[in-house]
Amino acid sequence: MQFRKLGNSGIEASVVGLGTWVTGGGAMWHGADDSESVRAISAALDNGITLIDTAPAYGWGHSEEIVGQVIKGRRDKVVLATKCGMWWDDARGSFHFTFDGHDTYISLRPDTLAVEIENSLRRLGTDHIDLYQCHWSAKEPEDTPIADTMAMLMKFKEQGKIRAIGVSNVSVAQLEEYRAHGDLASDQFRYSLLFRAPEVDILPYCAKHNVATLTYMSLEQGLLTGKVGMNRKFDPDEFRSNEDWNAWFKLVNRPKVLRMLAGWEDLMEKYSCRLAQLVIAWTAAQAGVTHVLCGARTAVQAEQNAVAGTVVLDAADVARMRRNALALGDPR
Ligand SMILES: NC(=O)c1ccc[n+]([C@@H]2O[C@H](COP(=O)([O-])OP(=O)(O)OC[C@H]3O[C@@H](n4cnc5c(N)ncnc54)[C@H](OP(=O)(O)O)[C@@H]3O)[C@@H](O)[C@H]2O)c1
């Protein structure tokens, strides 16, 4: 496993991180099997992953609880990352969506953050969180100033409740503002072979200012592992049916992706690895990318993804995979 720094926080974490959105289950992921989730998280840790990313919103606290259960007794081996800012206790904040029966608000108000941190610490069974990330940006009408949010997060840091501060799904202008008001260690955002928009501004900005980057959906929710064939159907409530986010899943687009993946047999042989591992290694090799978050529903997936942290691709192969992905064009 390769290890890289989380910005200037003094924390080092495995280049491959375990994402635990799927662990939360619910309709968005067509459920999850808790005992398999426990095995998946254990397998990740047993195979060199130290970075575990969760969030209160993943299963309305369920993902955090399962993570807390597994890390009991091995807390010191884990770089524990969770998030704040998705709120469903009451109507404070800005309405975001209703899902699984929860009216959910985006709130980065200091008063809701004060409640959220205690809830996360309790569910995770720990007295500190290593990386505490704002899940989404505040928005109208409850557009909490970044200065106020950051002041509260810096207070948590001084109190020892968190070790480092991160953000997610923000613009470069917002990154500037977060950095102006405190210590910003990381930024988390969508990035994959098939979704390269952050290369324009976010990745260069983070590299320049020593902000760690945690990429998500880098396996395109399984599509880039080759396992989503033409017959795989998703329920309308599943996130993978959301064509705004997942246009590559459309039946008209899938064959292009599957053909591209089929063309990498020689690379899999050269590096003695599977497609998922090739794709994770490609992502980890990109300029500005420091950590790649990979979701895993099963222990087998978690182990395979962890092993990808040892795969280092030659520059020519990285360039070839990029050329192949560029040739697919736009999925819309
Ligand atoms: N900050 C944000 O707003 C945000 C948004 C999205 C994600 N995230 C974070 O990023 C993490 C990663 O994103 P993600 O989980 O959405 O997507 P992902 O990592 O691209 O895909 C995860 C899915 O891919 C499949 N998979 C994973 N490893 C595999 C392997 N080795 N072989 C075959 N299939 C494999 C599994 O699908 P099956 O379920 O079909 O088995 C798994 O559920 C999340 O868990 C979360 O921590 C953050």
Ligand as a Chemical Component Dictionary entry (heavy atoms), coordinates in Angstrom:
data_LIG
# 
_chem_comp.id                   LIG 
_chem_comp.type                 NON-POLYMER 
_chem_comp.pdbx_formal_charge   0 
_chem_comp.three_letter_code    LIG 
# 
loop_
_chem_comp_atom.comp_id 
_chem_comp_atom.atom_id 
_chem_comp_atom.alt_atom_id 
_chem_comp_atom.type_symbol 
_chem_comp_atom.charge 
_chem_comp_atom.model_Cartn_x 
_chem_comp_atom.model_Cartn_y 
_chem_comp_atom.model_Cartn_z 
_chem_comp_atom.pdbx_ordinal 
LIG N1  N1  N 0  -18.805 13.481 -0.875 1  
LIG C1  C1  C 0  -19.785 13.027 -1.616 2  
LIG O1  O1  O 0  -20.755 13.732 -1.961 3  
LIG C2  C2  C 0  -19.718 11.592 -2.077 4  
LIG C3  C3  C 0  -20.531 11.148 -3.138 5  
LIG C4  C4  C 0  -20.378 9.829  -3.555 6  
LIG C5  C5  C 0  -19.464 8.991  -2.930 7  
LIG N2  N2  N 1  -18.708 9.458  -1.878 8  
LIG C6  C6  C 0  -17.719 8.594  -1.170 9  
LIG O2  O2  O 0  -16.911 7.917  -2.106 10 
LIG C7  C7  C 0  -17.036 6.505  -1.946 11 
LIG C8  C8  C 0  -16.878 5.817  -3.289 12 
LIG O3  O3  O 0  -17.967 6.115  -4.161 13 
LIG P1  P1  P 0  -19.143 5.076  -4.471 14 
LIG O4  O4  O 0  -19.140 4.045  -3.401 15 
LIG O5  O5  O -1 -20.370 5.849  -4.708 16 
LIG O6  O6  O 0  -18.732 4.482  -5.872 17 
LIG P2  P2  P 0  -17.564 3.538  -6.412 18 
LIG O7  O7  O 0  -16.470 3.383  -5.445 19 
LIG O8  O8  O 0  -17.240 4.048  -7.776 20 
LIG O9  O9  O 0  -18.335 2.151  -6.612 21 
LIG C9  C9  C 0  -18.679 1.318  -5.547 22 
LIG C10 C10 C 0  -19.398 0.102  -6.128 23 
LIG O10 O10 O 0  -18.599 -0.496 -7.138 24 
LIG C11 C11 C 0  -18.658 -1.903 -7.058 25 
LIG N3  N3  N 0  -17.301 -2.401 -6.746 26 
LIG C12 C12 C 0  -16.406 -1.862 -5.900 27 
LIG N4  N4  N 0  -15.257 -2.555 -5.908 28 
LIG C13 C13 C 0  -15.429 -3.567 -6.793 29 
LIG C14 C14 C 0  -14.600 -4.616 -7.247 30 
LIG N5  N5  N 0  -13.355 -4.765 -6.821 31 
LIG N6  N6  N 0  -15.115 -5.473 -8.182 32 
LIG C15 C15 C 0  -16.362 -5.338 -8.648 33 
LIG N7  N7  N 0  -17.203 -4.349 -8.244 34 
LIG C16 C16 C 0  -16.729 -3.468 -7.321 35 
LIG C17 C17 C 0  -19.674 -2.242 -5.986 36 
LIG O11 O11 O 0  -20.934 -2.350 -6.647 37 
LIG P3  P3  P 0  -22.127 -3.323 -6.157 38 
LIG O12 O12 O 0  -22.791 -2.535 -5.076 39 
LIG O13 O13 O 0  -22.962 -3.478 -7.383 40 
LIG O14 O14 O 0  -21.510 -4.593 -5.681 41 
LIG C18 C18 C 0  -19.610 -1.009 -5.109 42 
LIG O15 O15 O 0  -20.795 -0.806 -4.376 43 
LIG C19 C19 C 0  -18.423 6.354  -1.278 44 
LIG O16 O16 O 0  -18.588 5.079  -0.681 45 
LIG C20 C20 C 0  -18.372 7.507  -0.320 46 
LIG O17 O17 O 0  -17.563 7.207  0.806  47 
LIG C21 C21 C 0  -18.814 10.740 -1.475 48 
# 
loop_
_chem_comp_bond.comp_id 
_chem_comp_bond.atom_id_1 
_chem_comp_bond.atom_id_2 
_chem_comp_bond.value_order 
_chem_comp_bond.pdbx_ordinal 
LIG N1  C1  SING 1  
LIG C1  O1  DOUB 2  
LIG C1  C2  SING 3  
LIG C2  C3  SING 4  
LIG C2  C21 DOUB 5  
LIG C3  C4  DOUB 6  
LIG C4  C5  SING 7  
LIG C5  N2  DOUB 8  
LIG N2  C6  SING 9  
LIG N2  C21 SING 10 
LIG C6  O2  SING 11 
LIG C6  C20 SING 12 
LIG O2  C7  SING 13 
LIG C7  C8  SING 14 
LIG C7  C19 SING 15 
LIG C8  O3  SING 16 
LIG O3  P1  SING 17 
LIG P1  O4  DOUB 18 
LIG P1  O5  SING 19 
LIG P1  O6  SING 20 
LIG O6  P2  SING 21 
LIG P2  O7  DOUB 22 
LIG P2  O8  SING 23 
LIG P2  O9  SING 24 
LIG O9  C9  SING 25 
LIG C9  C10 SING 26 
LIG C10 O10 SING 27 
LIG C10 C18 SING 28 
LIG O10 C11 SING 29 
LIG C11 N3  SING 30 
LIG C11 C17 SING 31 
LIG N3  C12 SING 32 
LIG N3  C16 SING 33 
LIG C12 N4  DOUB 34 
LIG N4  C13 SING 35 
LIG C13 C14 SING 36 
LIG C13 C16 DOUB 37 
LIG C14 N5  SING 38 
LIG C14 N6  DOUB 39 
LIG N6  C15 SING 40 
LIG C15 N7  DOUB 41 
LIG N7  C16 SING 42 
LIG C17 O11 SING 43 
LIG C17 C18 SING 44 
LIG O11 P3  SING 45 
LIG P3  O12 DOUB 46 
LIG P3  O13 SING 47 
LIG P3  O14 SING 48 
LIG C18 O15 SING 49 
LIG C19 O16 SING 50 
LIG C19 C20 SING 51 
LIG C20 O17 SING 52 
# 
